[in-house]
Amino acid sequence: MKSLDRRHPDGHLEEEKIMPDIMQDPLRGLSDALVERVRGAQPLVARIEVEGRSVRSGTLWRKDVVVAADQAFARVDEAKVVLGDGSSFSAPKARASAPG
């Protein structure tokens, strides 16, 4: 580890340790890890389009099921689903069963 000599205002010599270049900034490591997580999740995010409404998003649960908030699609029977690779298809809205 390198050290840096500095003079304190009262005149005494202060030695400061400098981290070696091979040590990463922990925030940089966290940022890089988040980038990788987002990159890995990207194929699981679906764009859901309904004519006359704002675009919504959903999660690809299985290859034939996209999950989204029900209240965002009240009174909707069908929507266009666009996957991360750009492929799209029309999908009927499945009704959630009542808890019980």
Backbone as numpy.savetxt, mean C-alpha at the origin, in Angstrom:
# Nx Ny Nz CAx CAy CAz Cx Cy Cz
34.94 2.20 12.93 34.10 3.36 12.93 34.99 4.60 12.93
34.66 5.56 12.10 35.42 6.81 12.03 34.99 7.72 13.18
35.84 8.68 13.50 35.43 9.68 14.48 35.75 11.06 13.92
35.03 12.04 14.44 35.17 13.41 13.98 35.53 14.27 15.19
36.63 15.02 15.08 37.03 15.89 16.18 36.32 17.23 16.04
35.75 17.68 17.13 35.08 18.98 17.15 35.48 19.73 18.41
35.57 21.01 18.30 35.84 21.86 19.46 34.52 22.34 20.04
34.33 22.08 21.33 33.16 22.55 22.06 33.34 24.04 22.31
32.25 24.83 22.48 32.41 26.28 22.73 33.32 26.62 23.90
33.43 25.74 24.90 34.31 26.05 26.04 35.77 25.67 25.76
36.04 25.14 24.53 37.41 24.86 24.14 37.84 23.42 24.22
37.11 22.56 24.96 37.55 21.17 25.04 37.19 20.42 23.75
37.97 19.39 23.47 37.79 18.61 22.26 36.69 17.57 22.46
35.75 17.55 21.55 34.63 16.61 21.61 34.77 15.64 20.46
34.65 14.36 20.76 34.77 13.35 19.71 33.38 12.81 19.38
33.04 12.86 18.10 31.73 12.39 17.66 31.92 11.19 16.75
31.19 10.14 17.01 31.28 8.93 16.19 30.42 9.11 14.93
30.94 8.71 13.82 30.21 8.76 12.56 29.90 7.33 12.15
28.63 7.08 11.82 28.23 5.73 11.42 28.92 5.35 10.11
29.36 4.13 10.01 29.96 3.70 8.75 28.93 3.73 7.63
29.41 3.89 6.41 28.53 3.97 5.24 27.68 2.72 5.07
28.14 1.58 5.57 27.39 0.35 5.36 26.15 0.27 6.24
26.06 1.08 7.28 24.87 1.09 8.14 23.79 1.91 7.45
22.58 1.35 7.38 21.48 2.05 6.72 20.69 2.86 7.74
20.11 3.93 7.25 19.18 4.72 8.04 17.93 3.87 8.26
17.47 3.69 9.52 16.31 2.83 9.78 15.06 3.28 9.03
14.87 4.57 8.85 13.69 5.05 8.11 13.78 4.67 6.64
14.97 4.67 6.10 15.16 4.26 4.70 14.81 2.78 4.56
15.25 1.97 5.53 14.93 0.55 5.52 13.43 0.31 5.61
12.74 1.07 6.47 11.28 0.96 6.59 10.61 1.36 5.29
11.06 2.44 4.70 10.50 2.91 3.44 10.67 1.86 2.34
11.84 1.28 2.24 12.09 0.24 1.23 11.20 -0.98 1.46
11.00 -1.35 2.73 10.13 -2.49 3.05 8.69 -2.20 2.66
8.23 -0.97 2.91 6.86 -0.60 2.53 6.68 -0.62 1.02
7.67 -0.15 0.30 7.61 -0.18 -1.17 7.45 -1.62 -1.66
8.19 -2.53 -1.08 8.10 -3.94 -1.48 6.73 -4.53 -1.14
6.18 -4.17 0.02 4.85 -4.66 0.41 3.78 -4.16 -0.56
3.84 -2.89 -0.90 2.87 -2.31 -1.83 3.02 -2.97 -3.20
4.25 -3.15 -3.64 4.48 -3.80 -4.93 3.89 -5.22 -4.93
4.05 -5.93 -3.82 3.51 -7.28 -3.72 1.99 -7.32 -3.67
1.38 -6.29 -3.10 -0.09 -6.25 -2.96 -0.77 -5.70 -4.21
-0.04 -5.02 -5.05 -0.64 -4.37 -6.23 -1.52 -5.28 -7.08
-1.14 -6.53 -7.34 -2.00 -7.39 -8.14 -3.31 -7.76 -7.44
-3.41 -7.50 -6.15 -4.62 -7.84 -5.39 -5.62 -6.70 -5.31
-5.27 -5.54 -5.85 -6.15 -4.38 -5.81 -6.90 -4.29 -7.13
-8.22 -4.15 -7.03 -9.07 -4.06 -8.23 -9.75 -2.69 -8.27
-9.91 -2.18 -9.46 -10.66 -0.95 -9.69 -12.08 -1.38 -10.04
-13.06 -0.76 -9.41 -14.45 -1.12 -9.67 -15.17 0.12 -10.22
-15.72 -0.03 -11.42 -16.39 1.08 -12.09 -17.87 0.79 -12.26
-18.69 1.76 -11.89 -20.13 1.69 -12.09 -20.51 3.00 -12.78
-21.21 2.90 -13.87 -21.57 4.08 -14.65 -22.29 5.11 -13.78
-21.84 6.36 -13.88 -22.46 7.44 -13.12 -22.02 7.55 -11.68
-21.03 6.78 -11.28 -20.55 6.81 -9.89 -19.03 6.98 -9.85
-18.55 7.36 -8.69 -17.10 7.46 -8.49 -16.48 6.08 -8.57
-15.25 6.04 -9.04 -14.51 4.77 -9.08 -14.24 4.32 -7.65
-14.37 3.04 -7.41 -14.11 2.45 -6.10 -13.01 1.40 -6.23
-12.54 0.92 -5.12 -11.53 -0.13 -5.15 -12.02 -1.33 -4.36
-11.44 -2.47 -4.67 -11.76 -3.69 -3.96 -10.51 -4.54 -3.87
-10.61 -5.63 -3.14 -9.49 -6.54 -2.96 -9.82 -7.87 -3.64
-8.89 -8.35 -4.43 -9.06 -9.65 -5.08 -8.90 -10.72 -4.01
-10.01 -11.34 -3.64 -10.04 -12.32 -2.56 -9.65 -13.69 -3.09
-10.23 -14.05 -4.21 -9.90 -15.26 -4.96 -9.91 -14.86 -6.42
-9.53 -15.78 -7.30 -9.45 -15.40 -8.72 -10.79 -14.97 -9.30
-11.90 -15.35 -8.65 -13.21 -14.98 -9.16 -14.04 -14.18 -8.16
-13.41 -13.63 -7.13 -14.13 -12.86 -6.11 -13.35 -11.59 -5.77
-14.04 -10.44 -5.89 -13.49 -9.16 -5.46 -14.36 -8.67 -4.31
-13.73 -8.29 -3.21 -14.45 -7.84 -2.02 -14.35 -6.32 -1.92
-15.50 -5.68 -1.67 -15.55 -4.23 -1.51 -16.64 -3.89 -0.50
-16.64 -2.66 -0.02 -17.67 -2.22 0.94 -19.03 -2.22 0.27
-19.98 -2.87 0.88 -21.33 -2.99 0.32 -22.00 -1.64 0.15
-21.84 -0.72 1.10 -22.52 0.56 1.02 -22.06 1.39 -0.18
-20.89 1.10 -0.70 -20.41 1.83 -1.88 -21.15 1.40 -3.15
-21.86 0.28 -3.07 -22.52 -0.25 -4.25 -24.00 -0.55 -4.01
-24.62 0.26 -3.17 -26.06 0.07 -2.93 -26.81 0.25 -4.25
-27.79 -0.57 -4.46 -28.64 -0.54 -5.67 -27.84 -0.69 -6.96
-26.81 -1.50 -6.92 -26.01 -1.82 -8.10 -26.09 -3.31 -8.33
-26.34 -3.71 -9.58 -26.42 -5.13 -9.88 -25.15 -5.65 -10.56
-24.45 -4.75 -11.29 -23.28 -5.20 -12.03 -22.26 -4.06 -12.09
-20.99 -4.41 -12.14 -19.92 -3.42 -12.21 -18.81 -3.94 -13.12
-18.00 -3.00 -13.60 -16.81 -3.38 -14.38 -15.64 -3.45 -13.40
-14.92 -4.56 -13.44 -13.76 -4.76 -12.57 -12.51 -4.71 -13.43
-11.54 -3.89 -13.02 -10.26 -3.77 -13.73 -9.16 -4.23 -12.77
-8.41 -5.23 -13.17 -7.33 -5.76 -12.33 -6.03 -5.01 -12.57
-5.05 -5.25 -11.71 -3.77 -4.56 -11.78 -3.02 -4.75 -13.08
-3.26 -5.87 -13.76 -2.57 -6.12 -15.04 -3.30 -5.46 -16.21
-4.41 -4.75 -15.94 -5.15 -4.05 -16.98 -6.32 -4.85 -17.55
-6.40 -6.13 -17.24 -7.53 -6.92 -17.75 -8.80 -6.49 -17.02
-9.94 -6.61 -17.71 -11.19 -6.19 -17.10 -12.31 -7.15 -17.47
-13.38 -7.12 -16.70 -14.54 -7.95 -16.95 -15.73 -7.37 -16.20
-16.93 -7.71 -16.65 -18.15 -7.32 -15.94 -18.43 -8.37 -14.88
-18.89 -7.91 -13.74 -19.15 -8.84 -12.64 -20.48 -8.49 -11.97
-21.27 -9.51 -11.66 -22.49 -9.26 -10.90 -22.14 -9.00 -9.44
-22.99 -8.22 -8.79 -22.78 -7.98 -7.35 -23.39 -9.15 -6.59
-22.58 -9.77 -5.77 -23.08 -10.84 -4.90 -23.64 -10.19 -3.64
-24.70 -10.72 -3.15 -25.31 -10.18 -1.93 -24.73 -10.89 -0.72
-24.37 -10.12 0.27 -23.87 -10.72 1.52 -25.04 -11.32 2.27
-24.79 -12.43 2.89 -25.86 -13.06 3.68 -25.95 -12.34 5.03
-27.14 -12.26 5.55 -27.36 -11.62 6.84 -26.76 -12.46 7.95
-26.14 -11.80 8.95 -25.58 -12.57 10.06 -26.71 -13.29 10.82
-26.41 -14.43 11.29 -27.46 -15.09 12.03 -27.13 -16.47 12.25
